[in-house]
Amino acid sequence: MAGKSKESVKAMALLREELLKWLCIKHATNSTLSRATLKDTAFDFIRTMNLR
């Protein structure tokens, strides 16, 4: 991570944390999960957090 800024690293850590929370909720409620759903949710979080 030598080339990444501290803000970028913090943003990615926050994104991972939010995705894990979302995944845990989906699993706990026996909701259907797929890679496509996870990918779409990740992109939604990225847009919400203004990371791109």
Backbone torsions as a table, in degrees:
resi	resn	phi	psi	omega
1	MET	NA	26.6	-175.9
2	ALA	-64.9	-33.2	-176.3
3	GLY	-90.1	-3.5	-175.9
4	LYS	-97.0	144.8	178.5
5	SER	-77.7	162.7	179.4
6	LYS	-62.6	-36.9	-180.0
7	GLU	-64.1	-40.4	179.7
8	SER	-65.1	-42.1	179.3
9	VAL	-65.1	-42.1	178.5
10	LYS	-64.7	-40.4	179.8
11	ALA	-64.0	-41.4	179.1
12	MET	-67.1	-37.5	177.3
13	ALA	-64.6	-41.3	178.0
14	LEU	-64.9	-41.1	178.1
15	LEU	-61.7	-45.9	178.0
16	ARG	-60.2	-42.0	-179.9
17	GLU	-63.7	-44.8	179.9
18	GLU	-65.0	-40.3	177.7
19	LEU	-64.9	-38.8	178.1
20	LEU	-64.6	-42.6	177.1
21	LYS	-59.5	-46.6	-179.5
22	TRP	-60.6	-44.9	-179.0
23	LEU	-63.6	-41.3	178.8
24	CYS	-63.5	-41.7	178.7
25	ILE	-64.2	-45.0	179.1
26	LYS	-61.2	-42.9	-179.6
27	HIS	-66.6	-43.2	-177.6
28	ALA	-65.5	-29.5	-178.7
29	THR	-96.7	11.1	179.8
30	ASN	55.0	34.5	176.3
31	SER	-77.9	156.1	178.7
32	THR	-71.7	139.2	179.2
33	LEU	-125.9	142.4	174.0
34	SER	-148.6	163.7	178.3
35	ARG	-62.8	-37.4	-179.8
36	ALA	-63.9	-41.6	178.5
37	THR	-64.7	-43.1	178.2
38	LEU	-62.3	-43.3	179.0
39	LYS	-62.4	-46.8	179.3
40	ASP	-61.4	-41.3	179.0
41	THR	-65.5	-40.3	177.4
42	ALA	-60.6	-44.8	178.5
43	PHE	-65.1	-35.8	176.0
44	ASP	-62.4	-44.6	177.7
45	PHE	-62.5	-40.6	179.1
46	ILE	-60.9	-45.1	178.6
47	ARG	-64.7	-42.1	-179.2
48	THR	-63.1	-38.3	-178.2
49	MET	-87.2	1.8	-179.2
50	ASN	54.6	45.3	-179.7
51	LEU	-86.9	-14.9	178.0
52	ARG	-121.0	NA	NA
